[in-house]
Amino acid sequence: MASDAIACDIFVDISGTDCAVPFSKLSEALEILQPGQTLMAVSKKQALQSDIPAFCRQRGLKLLDQGETQDGYYFLIQLES
C-alpha cells in the first residue's frame, strides 16, 4: 500500500533528517493536532521502525499503523482523546 493512499489530518516528511530532528518535527506537528486526529509521518530511515513506536509509547500516542512502501517507511499516529 502506498502511504499517500492512507487518510490523515497532517502529513510530515521526516526523510533526510538525523538524530533528534525527526522527533522535533513530529513534536511540532503534534502541537497542532487535535484529539482523535491522525498524523502520517514518512521516512527513508529503517531505524525509525523501532524509534517511532517507542516515541509514541513515551508520549501516550496511539500508533495506528506502520509499514514499508517502495519509497521508505510510514507511521500513522493518532492523538488520543
N, CA, C and O atoms as a MOPAC input file, in Angstrom:
PM7 MOZYME 1SCF
protein

 N      0.84300 1    -1.17600 1     0.00000 1
 C      0.00000 1     0.00000 1     0.00000 1
 C      0.88900 1     1.24000 1     0.00000 1
 O      1.90800 1     1.28300 1     0.68800 1
 N      0.50500 1     2.21700 1    -0.75500 1
 C      1.23300 1     3.48400 1    -0.77800 1
 C      0.76700 1     4.33800 1     0.39400 1
 O     -0.42000 1     4.37400 1     0.71800 1
 N      1.71400 1     5.02400 1     1.02500 1
 C      1.36000 1     5.83700 1     2.18500 1
 C      0.41700 1     6.97500 1     1.82100 1
 O     -0.34000 1     7.43900 1     2.67300 1
 N      0.44800 1     7.44100 1     0.55900 1
 C     -0.44900 1     8.53200 1     0.16600 1
 C     -1.89300 1     8.07400 1    -0.01800 1
 O     -2.78000 1     8.89600 1    -0.24600 1
 N     -2.13200 1     6.76500 1     0.08000 1
 C     -3.48700 1     6.22800 1    -0.02300 1
 C     -4.17600 1     6.16300 1     1.34500 1
 O     -5.35400 1     5.81600 1     1.43000 1
 N     -3.45000 1     6.49300 1     2.40000 1
 C     -3.98600 1     6.42700 1     3.75400 1
 C     -4.41800 1     7.83200 1     4.17500 1
 O     -3.63600 1     8.78000 1     4.10000 1
 N     -5.66200 1     7.95300 1     4.61800 1
 C     -6.18800 1     9.25700 1     5.03400 1
 C     -5.53800 1     9.70000 1     6.35000 1
 O     -5.34800 1     8.89900 1     7.26500 1
 N     -5.20000 1    10.99400 1     6.42400 1
 C     -4.63900 1    11.56200 1     7.64300 1
 C     -4.96600 1    13.04900 1     7.68700 1
 O     -5.32200 1    13.64800 1     6.67300 1
 N     -4.84200 1    13.63000 1     8.86200 1
 C     -5.10600 1    15.06200 1     9.02600 1
 C     -3.85800 1    15.90500 1     8.77400 1
 O     -3.95400 1    17.01400 1     8.24800 1
 N     -2.70400 1    15.39000 1     9.14400 1
 C     -1.43600 1    16.09600 1     8.96000 1
 C     -0.40900 1    15.12600 1     8.38900 1
 O     -0.33700 1    13.96800 1     8.79800 1
 N      0.38200 1    15.61300 1     7.44100 1
 C      1.43300 1    14.81300 1     6.81000 1
 C      2.78000 1    15.45100 1     7.14000 1
 O      2.95700 1    16.65700 1     6.97100 1
 N      3.73200 1    14.63800 1     7.61400 1
 C      5.06600 1    15.12700 1     7.95100 1
 C      6.10600 1    14.23100 1     7.29100 1
 O      6.13500 1    13.02100 1     7.51800 1
 N      6.95700 1    14.84000 1     6.47400 1
 C      8.04900 1    14.10300 1     5.83600 1
 C      9.29800 1    14.30500 1     6.67100 1
 O      9.84500 1    15.40600 1     6.72300 1
 N      9.75200 1    13.23700 1     7.32900 1
 C     10.95600 1    13.33200 1     8.14900 1
 C     12.12800 1    12.63600 1     7.47500 1
 O     13.09800 1    12.26300 1     8.13600 1
 N     12.04200 1    12.46000 1     6.17100 1
 C     13.14300 1    11.88500 1     5.40300 1
 C     14.31800 1    12.85000 1     5.38900 1
 O     14.13300 1    14.06700 1     5.38900 1
 N     15.50700 1    12.31000 1     5.37900 1
 C     16.69400 1    13.14100 1     5.27300 1
 C     17.06600 1    13.87100 1     6.54500 1
 O     17.92300 1    14.75500 1     6.52000 1
 N     16.44100 1    13.52300 1     7.65200 1
 C     16.77800 1    14.16100 1     8.92500 1
 C     17.48000 1    13.15200 1     9.82200 1
 O     17.25700 1    11.94700 1     9.70500 1
 N     18.31400 1    13.63800 1    10.70100 1
 C     19.08400 1    12.77100 1    11.59600 1
 C     18.86600 1    13.13600 1    13.05400 1
 O     18.32400 1    14.19300 1    13.37700 1
 N     19.29400 1    12.25000 1    13.91200 1
 C     19.30400 1    12.43500 1    15.37000 1
 C     17.93200 1    12.83800 1    15.90200 1
 O     16.95500 1    12.11100 1    15.72400 1
 N     17.86100 1    13.98200 1    16.54600 1
 C     16.62400 1    14.40800 1    17.19300 1
 C     15.68500 1    15.15600 1    16.25400 1
 O     14.54800 1    15.43900 1    16.62900 1
 N     16.12800 1    15.48000 1    15.05300 1
 C     15.31500 1    16.28700 1    14.13700 1
 C     13.97900 1    15.61800 1    13.79100 1
 O     12.96000 1    16.30900 1    13.79900 1
 N     13.92500 1    14.32300 1    13.49000 1
 C     12.61500 1    13.71900 1    13.19700 1
 C     11.62900 1    13.89500 1    14.34800 1
 O     10.44500 1    14.14800 1    14.12200 1
 N     12.10900 1    13.76400 1    15.56900 1
 C     11.22500 1    13.86100 1    16.72600 1
 C     10.83600 1    15.30900 1    16.99700 1
 O      9.75200 1    15.57900 1    17.51400 1
 N     11.71300 1    16.23000 1    16.65000 1
 C     11.39000 1    17.65600 1    16.74800 1
 C     10.26900 1    18.00400 1    15.77800 1
 O      9.31600 1    18.69600 1    16.13600 1
 N     10.39300 1    17.52100 1    14.55800 1
 C      9.35900 1    17.77200 1    13.54600 1
 C      8.03400 1    17.14000 1    13.96200 1
 O      6.97700 1    17.75200 1    13.81000 1
 N      8.08900 1    15.92100 1    14.48400 1
 C      6.87000 1    15.25100 1    14.93800 1
 C      6.23200 1    16.02400 1    16.09400 1
 O      5.01600 1    16.21100 1    16.12200 1
 N      7.03800 1    16.46100 1    17.02700 1
 C      6.52400 1    17.20700 1    18.18200 1
 C      5.84600 1    18.50400 1    17.74200 1
 O      4.79400 1    18.86400 1    18.27000 1
 N      6.44500 1    19.20400 1    16.78000 1
 C      5.84500 1    20.43900 1    16.25500 1
 C      4.48700 1    20.15500 1    15.61800 1
 O      3.52800 1    20.89500 1    15.83600 1
 N      4.40700 1    19.09400 1    14.84000 1
 C      3.14200 1    18.73800 1    14.18400 1
 C      2.09900 1    18.31500 1    15.21000 1
 O      0.91800 1    18.62700 1    15.05500 1
 N      2.51700 1    17.61400 1    16.24400 1
 C      1.58500 1    17.15900 1    17.27900 1
 C      0.96700 1    18.32500 1    18.05200 1
 O     -0.13100 1    18.19700 1    18.59300 1
 N      1.66600 1    19.45500 1    18.10500 1
 C      1.14800 1    20.61700 1    18.80800 1
 C     -0.13200 1    21.16300 1    18.16700 1
 O     -0.96500 1    21.75600 1    18.85400 1
 N     -0.29000 1    20.96500 1    16.85600 1
 C     -1.49000 1    21.47500 1    16.18300 1
 C     -2.53800 1    20.38900 1    15.95900 1
 O     -3.65600 1    20.67700 1    15.53300 1
 N     -2.17400 1    19.14600 1    16.24700 1
 C     -3.09800 1    18.03000 1    16.08700 1
 C     -4.13000 1    18.05400 1    17.21600 1
 O     -3.78200 1    18.26200 1    18.37900 1
 N     -5.37700 1    17.84500 1    16.87300 1
 C     -6.46500 1    17.79600 1    17.85300 1
 C     -6.72300 1    16.34200 1    18.25800 1
 O     -6.44500 1    15.43400 1    17.47500 1
 N     -7.24700 1    16.10400 1    19.46400 1
 C     -7.56000 1    14.73200 1    19.88100 1
 C     -8.42700 1    14.01600 1    18.84200 1
 O     -9.41100 1    14.56100 1    18.34400 1
 N     -8.03400 1    12.79100 1    18.53500 1
 C     -8.75200 1    11.98600 1    17.55100 1
 C     -8.21400 1    12.13300 1    16.13600 1
 O     -8.50400 1    11.29800 1    15.28000 1
 N     -7.43600 1    13.18300 1    15.87200 1
 C     -6.87700 1    13.37700 1    14.53600 1
 C     -5.63400 1    12.51300 1    14.35300 1
 O     -5.03900 1    12.03700 1    15.32000 1
 N     -5.25500 1    12.32300 1    13.08800 1
 C     -4.11300 1    11.47800 1    12.77600 1
 C     -3.02100 1    12.24200 1    12.03800 1
 O     -3.27100 1    13.20900 1    11.31900 1
 N     -1.81700 1    11.76900 1    12.24800 1
 C     -0.63100 1    12.31800 1    11.62700 1
 C      0.05700 1    11.19800 1    10.86400 1
 O      0.25400 1    10.11200 1    11.40800 1
 N      0.42300 1    11.44500 1     9.62300 1
 C      1.18500 1    10.47900 1     8.83200 1
 C      2.60800 1    10.99400 1     8.72500 1
 O      2.83500 1    12.09400 1     8.22200 1
 N      3.56500 1    10.21200 1     9.19200 1
 C      4.97400 1    10.55600 1     9.06300 1
 C      5.60800 1     9.55600 1     8.10300 1
 O      5.32400 1     8.36000 1     8.16200 1
 N      6.46700 1    10.05400 1     7.22100 1
 C      7.19100 1     9.17500 1     6.30100 1
 C      8.67900 1     9.43900 1     6.41900 1
 O      9.11100 1    10.56200 1     6.67900 1
 N      9.45300 1     8.38400 1     6.22300 1
 C     10.90500 1     8.48200 1     6.31500 1
 C     11.54000 1     7.39300 1     5.47000 1
 O     10.89700 1     6.40500 1     5.11400 1
 N     12.79400 1     7.58800 1     5.16000 1
 C     13.56000 1     6.57700 1     4.43400 1
 C     14.48600 1     5.80300 1     5.37700 1
 O     15.20100 1     4.90100 1     4.94000 1
 N     14.47600 1     6.15000 1     6.66600 1
 C     15.37700 1     5.53000 1     7.64100 1
 C     14.73000 1     4.32800 1     8.31400 1
 O     13.69900 1     4.44900 1     8.97500 1
 N     15.34600 1     3.17900 1     8.13700 1
 C     14.82800 1     1.93600 1     8.69800 1
 C     14.83600 1     1.95400 1    10.22900 1
 O     13.96200 1     1.35000 1    10.85000 1
 N     15.80000 1     2.63100 1    10.84500 1
 C     15.90900 1     2.66300 1    12.30900 1
 C     14.65700 1     3.23300 1    12.96500 1
 O     14.35700 1     2.90400 1    14.11300 1
 N     13.92800 1     4.07800 1    12.25400 1
 C     12.72600 1     4.67500 1    12.83800 1
 C     11.60100 1     3.66300 1    13.02700 1
 O     10.61800 1     3.96000 1    13.70500 1
 N     11.72600 1     2.48000 1    12.44200 1
 C     10.70000 1     1.45000 1    12.62800 1
 C     10.58300 1     1.03400 1    14.08900 1
 O      9.51800 1     0.58800 1    14.51600 1
 N     11.64300 1     1.16900 1    14.85300 1
 C     11.55300 1     0.89100 1    16.29300 1
 C     11.52600 1     2.18300 1    17.10600 1
 O     10.96800 1     2.21000 1    18.20300 1
 N     12.12000 1     3.24800 1    16.58300 1
 C     12.16600 1     4.51900 1    17.31600 1
 C     10.80600 1     5.20900 1    17.39900 1
 O     10.45200 1     5.74800 1    18.44700 1
 N     10.05100 1     5.20000 1    16.32000 1
 C      8.73800 1     5.87300 1    16.31100 1
 C      7.76200 1     5.18100 1    17.27600 1
 O      7.09200 1     5.87600 1    18.03900 1
 N      7.65300 1     3.84600 1    17.27300 1
 C      6.76800 1     3.21100 1    18.26400 1
 C      7.16400 1     3.55000 1    19.71000 1
 O      6.29300 1     3.74000 1    20.56000 1
 N      8.46100 1     3.62700 1    19.99000 1
 C      8.91700 1     3.98900 1    21.32800 1
 C      8.52700 1     5.43600 1    21.64500 1
 O      8.09800 1     5.72800 1    22.76100 1
 N      8.66900 1     6.33000 1    20.68600 1
 C      8.26800 1     7.73500 1    20.83300 1
 C      6.77700 1     7.81700 1    21.15900 1
 O      6.36500 1     8.57700 1    22.03500 1
 N      5.98100 1     7.03300 1    20.45000 1
 C      4.52600 1     7.03000 1    20.67800 1
 C      4.18900 1     6.54300 1    22.08300 1
 O      3.34500 1     7.13400 1    22.75700 1
 N      4.83200 1     5.48400 1    22.52600 1
 C      4.58100 1     4.96300 1    23.88000 1
 C      4.94600 1     6.00900 1    24.93300 1
 O      4.20400 1     6.21100 1    25.89500 1
 N      6.08300 1     6.66900 1    24.75300 1
 C      6.53100 1     7.67400 1    25.71700 1
 C      5.60200 1     8.87500 1    25.77300 1
 O      5.41900 1     9.46800 1    26.83600 1
 N      5.01600 1     9.23800 1    24.64500 1
 C      4.16400 1    10.43000 1    24.57000 1
 C      2.67700 1    10.11400 1    24.75000 1
 O      1.84500 1    11.02200 1    24.72500 1
 N      2.33800 1     8.83400 1    24.93000 1
 C      0.93400 1     8.45300 1    25.09000 1
 C      0.13800 1     8.58600 1    23.80600 1
 O     -1.05100 1     8.90400 1    23.83500 1
 N      0.79500 1     8.34100 1    22.67500 1
 C      0.14900 1     8.42000 1    21.36400 1
 C     -0.20800 1     7.02200 1    20.89900 1
 O      0.40700 1     6.04300 1    21.31900 1
 N     -1.18800 1     6.93400 1    20.04400 1
 C     -1.60200 1     5.64000 1    19.50300 1
 C     -1.00300 1     5.47200 1    18.10600 1
 O     -1.28400 1     6.26400 1    17.20700 1
 N     -0.18600 1     4.44800 1    17.93100 1
 C      0.37000 1     4.12700 1    16.62300 1
 C     -0.63900 1     3.21000 1    15.93400 1
 O     -0.71700 1     2.02100 1    16.24500 1
 N     -1.40400 1     3.76100 1    15.00700 1
 C     -2.47000 1     3.01300 1    14.33500 1
 C     -1.93000 1     2.03900 1    13.30200 1
 O     -2.47000 1     0.94700 1    13.12400 1
 N     -0.86600 1     2.43900 1    12.62600 1
 C     -0.32000 1     1.59700 1    11.55400 1
 C      1.10100 1     2.04200 1    11.26000 1
 O      1.45700 1     3.20500 1    11.45300 1
 N      1.88900 1     1.12200 1    10.79900 1
 C      3.21500 1     1.43000 1    10.28000 1
 C      3.53200 1     0.38900 1     9.23300 1
 O      3.04900 1    -0.74100 1     9.29600 1
 N      4.33900 1     0.77400 1     8.27700 1
 C      4.66500 1    -0.17400 1     7.22800 1
 C      5.73700 1     0.34900 1     6.31000 1
 O      6.32800 1     1.40600 1     6.52600 1
 N      5.96400 1    -0.42900 1     5.28000 1
 C      7.01000 1    -0.12100 1     4.31400 1
 C      6.38700 1     0.04400 1     2.94200 1
 O      5.50200 1    -0.71900 1     2.55300 1
 N      6.84900 1     1.03100 1     2.22400 1
 C      6.45000 1     1.23300 1     0.83900 1
 C      7.71600 1     1.14600 1    -0.01200 1
 O      8.81000 1     0.96800 1     0.52300 1
 N      7.57700 1     1.26600 1    -1.29900 1
 C      8.77900 1     1.22600 1    -2.13500 1
 C      9.63300 1     2.47600 1    -1.93800 1
 O     10.80300 1     2.48100 1    -2.32200 1
 N      9.07700 1     3.53100 1    -1.35000 1
 C      9.81700 1     4.77700 1    -1.11900 1
 C     10.40400 1     4.88600 1     0.28100 1
 O     11.23400 1     5.76300 1     0.52400 1
 N     10.00400 1     4.03400 1     1.19900 1
 C     10.50100 1     4.11700 1     2.56900 1
 C      9.52100 1     3.53000 1     3.55500 1
 O      8.95500 1     2.46000 1     3.33000 1
 N      9.32500 1     4.24500 1     4.65900 1
 C      8.50100 1     3.74700 1     5.76200 1
 C      7.46400 1     4.79800 1     6.14300 1
 O      7.70100 1     5.99700 1     5.99700 1
 N      6.32700 1     4.34600 1     6.62500 1
 C      5.28300 1     5.27700 1     7.05300 1
 C      4.79000 1     4.89800 1     8.44100 1
 O      4.87700 1     3.74400 1     8.86000 1
 N      4.26600 1     5.90800 1     9.14900 1
 C      3.76300 1     5.75100 1    10.50800 1
 C      2.49700 1     6.57100 1    10.63500 1
 O      2.51800 1     7.78000 1    10.40700 1
 N      1.40300 1     5.93900 1    10.99100 1
 C      0.12200 1     6.63700 1    11.19000 1
 C     -0.11900 1     6.73200 1    12.68600 1
 O     -0.32700 1     5.72500 1    13.36400 1
 N     -0.09000 1     7.95300 1    13.18700 1
 C     -0.14800 1     8.21600 1    14.62700 1
 C     -1.41600 1     8.98100 1    14.94800 1
 O     -1.79400 1     9.90200 1    14.22400 1
 N     -2.07600 1     8.59800 1    16.04000 1
 C     -3.28700 1     9.29700 1    16.46100 1
 C     -3.09200 1     9.90400 1    17.84800 1
 O     -2.56600 1     9.27400 1    18.76600 1
 N     -3.53700 1    11.14900 1    17.95800 1
 C     -3.56900 1    11.80800 1    19.25900 1
 C     -4.85800 1    11.35500 1    19.92100 1
 O     -5.95100 1    11.66900 1    19.44900 1
 N     -4.73100 1    10.62100 1    21.00700 1
 C     -5.92700 1    10.05500 1    21.64700 1
 C     -6.73900 1    11.14100 1    22.34900 1
 O     -6.21100 1    12.15600 1    22.80400 1
 N     -8.01800 1    10.89000 1    22.41600 1
 C     -8.93800 1    11.84500 1    23.06100 1
 C     -8.74000 1    11.90400 1    24.54700 1
 O     -9.43300 1    12.65600 1    25.23300 1

